[in-house]
Amino acid sequence: MYRGSRNFFGGIAGGVFLICLALAFMTGHFFLPLLFVGLAFASLFGSLSASNPRATYGGVMGFIWMIGLAGCAAFNFWWPGILIILGVSAIAGTLFRPMMSGQVKTDAPQQPVYYQPSQPSQPQQQPEQPYYQPYQEGYKQPQEGYQEGGKVHPYPEQPHVQEYEQPQAQYPQELPPQQS
């Protein structure tokens, strides 16, 4: 999709939300309904800016929920209002999900897809397994060097690092006496 439309819808989403937020602070009485309406339109326009069907589906569902919550807040109709929003959301999800994913079912029978197994032209060669180094040996750099600019450069010599002894736990030879 054209890159400019992303900025266009994203700008609309931000602008609508800021206007609704300003109106919510100015009126005071309708703070929650105006806030939810602003979030609803920001969700819808923001999802349209992504040009992704899944994002659009999420934006439509967010729009439905925010508009529903705005209605619940405006009319103080919370308990049955939530059930109505759930019902509308379930119906919209059933209708919009196939449309957004492009999987609308038709009555026409679909032709089955047949797959032809591929024939190997030559035997597969296993990549050479690297030599196993136990942990006690530590990491050693490869000796051949590294490539840069088409040339192989040797690694710089590392100064000798002093080896430290590993701490050893001292366990008692006898168990302490048990008191009964």
N, C-alpha and C positions, 0 to 999 in steps of 0.2 A: 504494500500500500504506500501511497505517497507520503513521504516523511513529514510534509507540512501539515497534514491532517492530524497527526499525532499532537503536534504543538497546538493546533487549533482547538481540538476537543479538550486537551489538557488545560489550556488557558480558560476555556469556558467553564470547566469543572471548578477550577480554583476561583474564578470570578463569581460564579453563582454562590459558592459556599461562603465566600467573604461577604457578599451582599446580604445573604440570609443571616449570617452571624451578626452583622452590624444591625440589621432590623430586629433581631432577637434581643440584643442588648438595649436598643432604643425603646422597644415597646414594654419589655419587662413582663407583661402579663402572658404573652404567648411565646415565652422563651423556648421551651421544649418543642412545641410544634414547629416553630420556625427553624430551630436547629436541626430537627429531623428532616424537614423539607430540604434544607441546604445540603445535608449529608446525602439525601436520596438523589438529588440531581448531580451532585459531585460524583457519586458512585456510578451513575448511569453514563455521564459524559466522560468520566475518567476511564471507564471500561471500553468505551468506543474509541478512545485514543490509542488503545493497545493493539487494535486490529487483529485480535485473536478471538476465535469463537468461544473458547472457554472463559476468557476474561469478560466477554460480552454477556455470557450466561450469568456469571457471578455478579456483574453490574446490574443486570435486570433483577436478579433475586434480591440484591441489596436495595435496589430502588423500591421494590415491593415492600420489603420489611420496613424501610425507613418511612415510607409514606403511610404504611399501616400504623407504625408507632406514633407518627405525627397526629393521625386521626384519633388514636387512643388517648394521647395527651391533651388534644384540643377539647374532646368531649368527655374526658374522665371516664372512659369506657374500657378499663384495663382488662378485667377478667374475661368477659366474653369476646372482647376485641382481639385478644391474643389468639383465641381459637379461630376467629375469622381470618386473621393473618396467616395462621398455619394452613387453613384450608385453601386460601388463595395461593399461598406459596406452593402447596402440593400440586394444585391444578396447573399452575404456571410451570413448575418443574417438569411435569409430564408433557406439557405442550412444547416448551422451549428447548428442552435438552436435545431431542432429535433434530430440531431445526438448526440449532447452533452447531451441531456436530456434522451436519450434512447427511444424516442417515434416515431420511424420511422414507418410510416403507410405502411401497406401491403394491397394487394387486398383481402386477405383471410378474410372471415367474422369471427368476433370474437364471441365466445360463451358468451351469457349474464350471468352476475353474479347475482345469486339469494341470497337474504338475508333472514334468518330465524329470526323472532323477538324472543327475549329472553323472557322466562317465569319467572316472579319473584318467587323464591322459598319461601321467607318469606317477610313480610311487611318491608318496609324501616323504620328505626327509625331515627327520627330527633335528631341531637346532642343537648345536653342541652344548652339552650341559657344563656349566662352570665347575671348576674344581672346588670341592667343599673344603672350607677352612674352619676348623674349630674356633670357638670364641676366644680361647686362651691365646691363640696366635695373634689376635688383633687384626686391624685393617691394614692392608698393605696396598699401596698404589700400584697400578700396572706399570711395568717397566718401560713400555714402548713410548710413552709420552702422550701428548694431546695434539689435536689438529687445529690449526688456525690459519686462515688464509691459504689453504691448500698445502701447507707445510706441516711436518711433524716436528714438534718442539719437545725436548726432554723436560721432565718435571724438575724443578729446582731441588737441590739436595736439602733434606730435612736435618736440622741439628739433632744430635743424639739426645733423646729424652730419657731422663733418669727413671728407672723403673721402681715402682713402689711395691712394698710387700702388701699382700692382701691381709686384712685383719682376720684373725682366727678366733673363734669362740672357744672358751675354755669351759668344758662341761665337767661337773664333779664325777669322780669315779664311783663313789658310793652314794646311795640315797640317804637322805637325813632320816633319823629315827622317827617312827610314827608313834604318836601318843594316842592311847585308846581310852 
